[in-house]
Amino acid sequence: MTFPCWSIIMLVKFQKGWAVEHDARAENPDGDDAEKIYRLLEEQIIPLYYQVSEKGIPLEWVRLMKETVKSAASGFSARRMVKQYIEKFYSSSIKHALED
């Protein structure tokens, strides 16, 4: 499934790519999105969560959560935030101050 750049991807499962494609041309776009989300939840996500080992641990779910944190954590770090602030705000402010 390919998504145009403006498409709304509502759910993502890192590495495998759970996604719901928004169809603005649907008769009822919001209802269509809701139906797709519920179907995805009922058929894939919820069963995965409740698939447990003999010890009652949802091993595949835990693996997925660890993989997701590992894949996404760098985008939510304080280091990334400070670097982004410097690049987007402080650098241009300093540059303009030096030009005056």
ABEGO torsion letter per residue (X at the ends): XBBBAABBBABBBBGAGBBBBBBAABABAAAAAAAAAAAAAAAAAAAAAABBBAAGBBAAAAAAAAAAAAAAAAAABAAAAAAAAAAAAAAAAAAAAAAX
